[in-house]
Amino acid sequence: MGMKNSLLDGKLTTKKCCDLLPEWKGLDIQIKQLSGGITNKLYRIRSEKGDYTVRIYGDKTDLFINRENEAHAIREMSKIGVCSNLVKFMPEIGVTIVEFIGDCTVLTNEHFLDESLYDKILEPVRKVHMSGVTLKKIFNPLIEIMKMSAILKRLDVHYPEFDIEGTIDRLVKLSSIINIPNSEYTPCHNDLLADNFLLINEDALNKYRYPLYIIDWEYAGMAPKYYDIADMFQEVLVPREAEEKIAYTYCQGENYERTLFFIDLFKPFPDIYWFLWSLIQQNISKIDFDYYNYGKIKYENAIKNLLFVSEEYGVRV
């Protein structure tokens, strides 16, 4: 445990880098902490032997992340060209190392308003969903929400300002209306926020096989593809008109209305999932982040979307 704690609590030093990568001993190593992680600590490390991202798992993240499943997802998804290669997987000390993708722009929510990018953004998402790969984790949105709720209960913290049980009851009813069997689940990322899309810069396209990569596969698993897109929409929060255009691009014109219908019905699920995740993090994470208000917004968005599906489609739960 000593190594694990020192990596999370202290800075990543040259010596610690060489403990992780003994073949780097004696080399000139550059280390830079990366911003953006609200679950883990992230570093970029460089030497003449490579350019890598080191992810140090956040405290108690094993409550809701299976690292073996994550490593399997990274291996499989790198084969189809949507994420970088796994370099080293060391769950015993809480570390995963992958190739660093430089020469890129990390997407922001604003990029999802730019129609000229829709093909580039959605091509890897479609590739994941249509890959035919079988990931180890089954990510049933309702069951995953129930698991998060159970973790929160075990922490014995109370948030009476939110109707957690009543909202989950509504999602149980909505899930039975959606009724997508596991046999129709496809590989999904399940955390498609803008930060997880890396757009290769024009002047560096010759260095990379693909123009856009997706990172952070911690929550990946077999899930309804509509959930994956719903989760993306609930992260980037673009206007309805942009959602419709993105969904149309994703569908390539096929089954568009049915696809949009299921995406809309799934929207409250990722919001409640990340709302519960936030309340858990509020109680266990050592990372300085306002998890409570992050979660509160998710909860409010879910309630709005339950109203939206009632008004738009007459689906009342």
Contacts in CASP RR format, 6 or more apart in sequence:
PFRMAT RR
TARGET T0000
AUTHOR 0000-0000-0000
METHOD contacts of the structure
MODEL  1
MGMKNSLLDGKLTTKKCCDLLPEWKGLDIQIKQLSGGITNKLYRIRSEKG
DYTVRIYGDKTDLFINRENEAHAIREMSKIGVCSNLVKFMPEIGVTIVEF
IGDCTVLTNEHFLDESLYDKILEPVRKVHMSGVTLKKIFNPLIEIMKMSA
ILKRLDVHYPEFDIEGTIDRLVKLSSIINIPNSEYTPCHNDLLADNFLLI
NEDALNKYRYPLYIIDWEYAGMAPKYYDIADMFQEVLVPREAEEKIAYTY
CQGENYERTLFFIDLFKPFPDIYWFLWSLIQQNISKIDFDYYNYGKIKYE
NAIKNLLFVSEEYGVRV
3 19 0 8 1.000
3 93 0 8 1.000
4 93 0 8 1.000
4 94 0 8 1.000
6 16 0 8 1.000
7 16 0 8 1.000
7 41 0 8 1.000
7 56 0 8 1.000
7 93 0 8 1.000
7 94 0 8 1.000
7 95 0 8 1.000
8 41 0 8 1.000
8 56 0 8 1.000
8 57 0 8 1.000
8 58 0 8 1.000
8 59 0 8 1.000
8 286 0 8 1.000
9 286 0 8 1.000
11 33 0 8 1.000
12 31 0 8 1.000
12 33 0 8 1.000
12 41 0 8 1.000
12 43 0 8 1.000
12 45 0 8 1.000
12 54 0 8 1.000
12 56 0 8 1.000
13 31 0 8 1.000
14 29 0 8 1.000
14 31 0 8 1.000
17 24 0 8 1.000
17 29 0 8 1.000
17 31 0 8 1.000
17 45 0 8 1.000
17 54 0 8 1.000
18 24 0 8 1.000
18 25 0 8 1.000
18 26 0 8 1.000
18 29 0 8 1.000
20 54 0 8 1.000
20 88 0 8 1.000
20 90 0 8 1.000
20 95 0 8 1.000
20 97 0 8 1.000
21 45 0 8 1.000
21 49 0 8 1.000
21 88 0 8 1.000
21 97 0 8 1.000
23 49 0 8 1.000
24 47 0 8 1.000
24 49 0 8 1.000
27 47 0 8 1.000
27 48 0 8 1.000
27 49 0 8 1.000
28 47 0 8 1.000
28 48 0 8 1.000
29 45 0 8 1.000
29 46 0 8 1.000
29 47 0 8 1.000
30 44 0 8 1.000
30 45 0 8 1.000
30 46 0 8 1.000
30 47 0 8 1.000
31 43 0 8 1.000
31 44 0 8 1.000
31 45 0 8 1.000
32 43 0 8 1.000
32 44 0 8 1.000
32 45 0 8 1.000
33 41 0 8 1.000
33 42 0 8 1.000
33 43 0 8 1.000
34 42 0 8 1.000
34 43 0 8 1.000
34 44 0 8 1.000
34 53 0 8 1.000
36 42 0 8 1.000
36 195 0 8 1.000
37 287 0 8 1.000
38 281 0 8 1.000
38 285 0 8 1.000
38 287 0 8 1.000
38 289 0 8 1.000
38 291 0 8 1.000
38 294 0 8 1.000
39 57 0 8 1.000
39 58 0 8 1.000
39 61 0 8 1.000
39 65 0 8 1.000
39 218 0 8 1.000
39 281 0 8 1.000
39 285 0 8 1.000
39 287 0 8 1.000
40 55 0 8 1.000
40 56 0 8 1.000
40 57 0 8 1.000
40 58 0 8 1.000
40 61 0 8 1.000
41 55 0 8 1.000
41 56 0 8 1.000
41 58 0 8 1.000
41 287 0 8 1.000
42 53 0 8 1.000
42 54 0 8 1.000
42 55 0 8 1.000
42 56 0 8 1.000
43 53 0 8 1.000
43 54 0 8 1.000
43 56 0 8 1.000
44 51 0 8 1.000
44 52 0 8 1.000
44 53 0 8 1.000
44 54 0 8 1.000
44 100 0 8 1.000
45 51 0 8 1.000
45 52 0 8 1.000
45 53 0 8 1.000
45 54 0 8 1.000
45 100 0 8 1.000
46 52 0 8 1.000
46 100 0 8 1.000
50 99 0 8 1.000
51 99 0 8 1.000
51 100 0 8 1.000
51 102 0 8 1.000
52 87 0 8 1.000
52 97 0 8 1.000
52 98 0 8 1.000
52 99 0 8 1.000
52 100 0 8 1.000
53 84 0 8 1.000
53 97 0 8 1.000
53 98 0 8 1.000
53 99 0 8 1.000
53 100 0 8 1.000
53 215 0 8 1.000
54 95 0 8 1.000
54 96 0 8 1.000
54 97 0 8 1.000
55 95 0 8 1.000
55 96 0 8 1.000
55 97 0 8 1.000
55 98 0 8 1.000
56 94 0 8 1.000
56 95 0 8 1.000
57 65 0 8 1.000
57 67 0 8 1.000
57 94 0 8 1.000
57 95 0 8 1.000
57 96 0 8 1.000
58 285 0 8 1.000
58 286 0 8 1.000
58 287 0 8 1.000
59 284 0 8 1.000
59 285 0 8 1.000
59 286 0 8 1.000
60 284 0 8 1.000
60 285 0 8 1.000
61 218 0 8 1.000
63 151 0 8 1.000
63 280 0 8 1.000
63 284 0 8 1.000
64 147 0 8 1.000
64 148 0 8 1.000
64 151 0 8 1.000
64 277 0 8 1.000
64 280 0 8 1.000
65 218 0 8 1.000
65 219 0 8 1.000
66 136 0 8 1.000
66 137 0 8 1.000
67 89 0 8 1.000
67 91 0 8 1.000
67 94 0 8 1.000
67 96 0 8 1.000
68 91 0 8 1.000
68 136 0 8 1.000
69 135 0 8 1.000
69 136 0 8 1.000
69 137 0 8 1.000
69 220 0 8 1.000
69 221 0 8 1.000
70 96 0 8 1.000
70 217 0 8 1.000
70 218 0 8 1.000
70 220 0 8 1.000
71 86 0 8 1.000
71 89 0 8 1.000
71 91 0 8 1.000
71 96 0 8 1.000
72 135 0 8 1.000
72 136 0 8 1.000
73 135 0 8 1.000
73 136 0 8 1.000
73 137 0 8 1.000
73 187 0 8 1.000
73 217 0 8 1.000
73 220 0 8 1.000
73 221 0 8 1.000
74 83 0 8 1.000
74 86 0 8 1.000
74 96 0 8 1.000
74 98 0 8 1.000
74 217 0 8 1.000
75 86 0 8 1.000
76 131 0 8 1.000
76 133 0 8 1.000
76 135 0 8 1.000
76 187 0 8 1.000
77 83 0 8 1.000
77 128 0 8 1.000
77 131 0 8 1.000
77 133 0 8 1.000
77 187 0 8 1.000
77 214 0 8 1.000
77 217 0 8 1.000
77 220 0 8 1.000
78 84 0 8 1.000
78 85 0 8 1.000
78 86 0 8 1.000
80 127 0 8 1.000
80 128 0 8 1.000
80 131 0 8 1.000
80 133 0 8 1.000
81 124 0 8 1.000
81 127 0 8 1.000
81 209 0 8 1.000
81 210 0 8 1.000
81 213 0 8 1.000
82 124 0 8 1.000
82 127 0 8 1.000
82 128 0 8 1.000
82 210 0 8 1.000
82 213 0 8 1.000
82 214 0 8 1.000
83 98 0 8 1.000
83 213 0 8 1.000
83 214 0 8 1.000
83 215 0 8 1.000
83 217 0 8 1.000
84 98 0 8 1.000
84 99 0 8 1.000
84 100 0 8 1.000
84 101 0 8 1.000
84 213 0 8 1.000
84 215 0 8 1.000
85 98 0 8 1.000
85 99 0 8 1.000
86 96 0 8 1.000
86 97 0 8 1.000
86 98 0 8 1.000
87 97 0 8 1.000
87 98 0 8 1.000
87 99 0 8 1.000
88 95 0 8 1.000
88 96 0 8 1.000
88 97 0 8 1.000
89 96 0 8 1.000
89 97 0 8 1.000
90 96 0 8 1.000
90 97 0 8 1.000
98 215 0 8 1.000
101 198 0 8 1.000
101 200 0 8 1.000
101 208 0 8 1.000
101 213 0 8 1.000
101 215 0 8 1.000
102 198 0 8 1.000
102 204 0 8 1.000
103 200 0 8 1.000
103 201 0 8 1.000
103 203 0 8 1.000
103 204 0 8 1.000
103 207 0 8 1.000
103 208 0 8 1.000
104 198 0 8 1.000
104 199 0 8 1.000
104 200 0 8 1.000
104 201 0 8 1.000
104 204 0 8 1.000
104 213 0 8 1.000
105 111 0 8 1.000
105 198 0 8 1.000
105 199 0 8 1.000
105 201 0 8 1.000
106 194 0 8 1.000
106 195 0 8 1.000
106 197 0 8 1.000
106 198 0 8 1.000
106 199 0 8 1.000
107 121 0 8 1.000
107 194 0 8 1.000
107 195 0 8 1.000
107 197 0 8 1.000
107 198 0 8 1.000
107 199 0 8 1.000
108 194 0 8 1.000
109 194 0 8 1.000
109 235 0 8 1.000
109 236 0 8 1.000
109 237 0 8 1.000
109 238 0 8 1.000
111 117 0 8 1.000
111 121 0 8 1.000
111 194 0 8 1.000
111 197 0 8 1.000
111 199 0 8 1.000
112 121 0 8 1.000
112 194 0 8 1.000
112 236 0 8 1.000
112 238 0 8 1.000
112 242 0 8 1.000
112 246 0 8 1.000
113 238 0 8 1.000
113 239 0 8 1.000
113 242 0 8 1.000
115 245 0 8 1.000
117 199 0 8 1.000
118 245 0 8 1.000
118 246 0 8 1.000
118 249 0 8 1.000
119 249 0 8 1.000
120 199 0 8 1.000
120 211 0 8 1.000
120 212 0 8 1.000
121 197 0 8 1.000
121 212 0 8 1.000
121 246 0 8 1.000
122 246 0 8 1.000
122 249 0 8 1.000
122 250 0 8 1.000
123 212 0 8 1.000
124 210 0 8 1.000
124 212 0 8 1.000
124 213 0 8 1.000
124 214 0 8 1.000
125 189 0 8 1.000
125 192 0 8 1.000
125 214 0 8 1.000
125 228 0 8 1.000
125 229 0 8 1.000
125 232 0 8 1.000
125 250 0 8 1.000
126 250 0 8 1.000
126 252 0 8 1.000
128 186 0 8 1.000
128 187 0 8 1.000
128 188 0 8 1.000
128 189 0 8 1.000
128 214 0 8 1.000
128 228 0 8 1.000
129 186 0 8 1.000
129 187 0 8 1.000
129 188 0 8 1.000
129 225 0 8 1.000
129 228 0 8 1.000
130 186 0 8 1.000
131 186 0 8 1.000
131 187 0 8 1.000
132 186 0 8 1.000
132 187 0 8 1.000
133 187 0 8 1.000
134 187 0 8 1.000
134 222 0 8 1.000
135 187 0 8 1.000
135 220 0 8 1.000
135 221 0 8 1.000
135 222 0 8 1.000
136 221 0 8 1.000
137 220 0 8 1.000
137 221 0 8 1.000
137 222 0 8 1.000
138 182 0 8 1.000
138 185 0 8 1.000
138 221 0 8 1.000
138 222 0 8 1.000
138 223 0 8 1.000
139 185 0 8 1.000
139 188 0 8 1.000
139 190 0 8 1.000
139 219 0 8 1.000
139 220 0 8 1.000
139 221 0 8 1.000
139 222 0 8 1.000
139 223 0 8 1.000
139 227 0 8 1.000
140 182 0 8 1.000
140 223 0 8 1.000
141 175 0 8 1.000
141 223 0 8 1.000
141 224 0 8 1.000
141 227 0 8 1.000
141 266 0 8 1.000
141 269 0 8 1.000
141 270 0 8 1.000
141 273 0 8 1.000
142 171 0 8 1.000
142 172 0 8 1.000
142 175 0 8 1.000
142 269 0 8 1.000
144 273 0 8 1.000
145 168 0 8 1.000
145 171 0 8 1.000
145 269 0 8 1.000
145 272 0 8 1.000
145 273 0 8 1.000
145 276 0 8 1.000
146 168 0 8 1.000
148 273 0 8 1.000
148 276 0 8 1.000
148 277 0 8 1.000
148 280 0 8 1.000
149 164 0 8 1.000
149 168 0 8 1.000
149 276 0 8 1.000
151 276 0 8 1.000
151 280 0 8 1.000
152 164 0 8 1.000
152 276 0 8 1.000
152 279 0 8 1.000
152 280 0 8 1.000
155 280 0 8 1.000
155 283 0 8 1.000
155 284 0 8 1.000
157 279 0 8 1.000
157 283 0 8 1.000
159 279 0 8 1.000
162 275 0 8 1.000
162 296 0 8 1.000
162 299 0 8 1.000
164 276 0 8 1.000
167 268 0 8 1.000
167 272 0 8 1.000
167 299 0 8 1.000
167 302 0 8 1.000
167 303 0 8 1.000
167 306 0 8 1.000
168 272 0 8 1.000
170 268 0 8 1.000
170 306 0 8 1.000
170 317 0 8 1.000
171 268 0 8 1.000
171 269 0 8 1.000
171 272 0 8 1.000
171 317 0 8 1.000
173 317 0 8 1.000
174 265 0 8 1.000
174 268 0 8 1.000
174 269 0 8 1.000
174 306 0 8 1.000
174 309 0 8 1.000
174 315 0 8 1.000
174 317 0 8 1.000
175 269 0 8 1.000
177 265 0 8 1.000
177 315 0 8 1.000
177 317 0 8 1.000
178 224 0 8 1.000
178 262 0 8 1.000
178 265 0 8 1.000
178 266 0 8 1.000
180 224 0 8 1.000
180 226 0 8 1.000
180 262 0 8 1.000
182 222 0 8 1.000
184 224 0 8 1.000
185 222 0 8 1.000
185 223 0 8 1.000
185 224 0 8 1.000
186 222 0 8 1.000
186 223 0 8 1.000
186 224 0 8 1.000
186 225 0 8 1.000
187 220 0 8 1.000
187 221 0 8 1.000
187 222 0 8 1.000
188 220 0 8 1.000
188 221 0 8 1.000
188 222 0 8 1.000
188 223 0 8 1.000
188 224 0 8 1.000
188 225 0 8 1.000
188 227 0 8 1.000
188 228 0 8 1.000
189 196 0 8 1.000
189 214 0 8 1.000
189 217 0 8 1.000
189 219 0 8 1.000
189 220 0 8 1.000
189 228 0 8 1.000
190 219 0 8 1.000
190 220 0 8 1.000
190 221 0 8 1.000
190 223 0 8 1.000
190 227 0 8 1.000
190 228 0 8 1.000
190 231 0 8 1.000
190 270 0 8 1.000
191 216 0 8 1.000
191 218 0 8 1.000
191 219 0 8 1.000
191 231 0 8 1.000
192 214 0 8 1.000
192 228 0 8 1.000
192 229 0 8 1.000
192 231 0 8 1.000
192 232 0 8 1.000
192 235 0 8 1.000
193 232 0 8 1.000
193 235 0 8 1.000
193 236 0 8 1.000
194 235 0 8 1.000
194 236 0 8 1.000
195 216 0 8 1.000
196 214 0 8 1.000
196 215 0 8 1.000
196 216 0 8 1.000
197 212 0 8 1.000
197 213 0 8 1.000
197 214 0 8 1.000
198 212 0 8 1.000
198 213 0 8 1.000
198 214 0 8 1.000
198 215 0 8 1.000
199 211 0 8 1.000
199 212 0 8 1.000
200 207 0 8 1.000
200 208 0 8 1.000
200 210 0 8 1.000
200 211 0 8 1.000
200 212 0 8 1.000
200 213 0 8 1.000
205 211 0 8 1.000
224 262 0 8 1.000
224 266 0 8 1.000
226 259 0 8 1.000
226 262 0 8 1.000
226 263 0 8 1.000
226 265 0 8 1.000
226 266 0 8 1.000
227 266 0 8 1.000
227 269 0 8 1.000
227 270 0 8 1.000
229 246 0 8 1.000
229 247 0 8 1.000
229 250 0 8 1.000
229 259 0 8 1.000
229 263 0 8 1.000
229 266 0 8 1.000
230 263 0 8 1.000
230 264 0 8 1.000
230 266 0 8 1.000
230 267 0 8 1.000
230 269 0 8 1.000
230 270 0 8 1.000
231 266 0 8 1.000
231 270 0 8 1.000
233 243 0 8 1.000
233 246 0 8 1.000
233 263 0 8 1.000
233 267 0 8 1.000
234 267 0 8 1.000
234 270 0 8 1.000
234 271 0 8 1.000
234 274 0 8 1.000
234 298 0 8 1.000
234 301 0 8 1.000
234 305 0 8 1.000
235 270 0 8 1.000
237 301 0 8 1.000
238 246 0 8 1.000
243 260 0 8 1.000
243 263 0 8 1.000
244 260 0 8 1.000
247 256 0 8 1.000
247 259 0 8 1.000
247 260 0 8 1.000
247 263 0 8 1.000
248 256 0 8 1.000
250 259 0 8 1.000
251 259 0 8 1.000
261 313 0 8 1.000
264 305 0 8 1.000
264 308 0 8 1.000
264 309 0 8 1.000
264 312 0 8 1.000
264 313 0 8 1.000
265 309 0 8 1.000
265 313 0 8 1.000
265 315 0 8 1.000
267 301 0 8 1.000
267 302 0 8 1.000
267 305 0 8 1.000
267 308 0 8 1.000
267 309 0 8 1.000
268 302 0 8 1.000
268 303 0 8 1.000
268 305 0 8 1.000
268 306 0 8 1.000
268 309 0 8 1.000
271 298 0 8 1.000
271 299 0 8 1.000
271 301 0 8 1.000
271 302 0 8 1.000
271 305 0 8 1.000
272 298 0 8 1.000
272 299 0 8 1.000
272 302 0 8 1.000
274 294 0 8 1.000
274 295 0 8 1.000
274 298 0 8 1.000
275 295 0 8 1.000
275 296 0 8 1.000
275 298 0 8 1.000
275 299 0 8 1.000
275 302 0 8 1.000
278 291 0 8 1.000
278 292 0 8 1.000
278 294 0 8 1.000
278 295 0 8 1.000
278 298 0 8 1.000
279 291 0 8 1.000
279 292 0 8 1.000
279 295 0 8 1.000
281 287 0 8 1.000
281 289 0 8 1.000
281 291 0 8 1.000
282 291 0 8 1.000
282 292 0 8 1.000
285 291 0 8 1.000
306 317 0 8 1.000
309 315 0 8 1.000
310 316 0 8 1.000
310 317 0 8 1.000
END
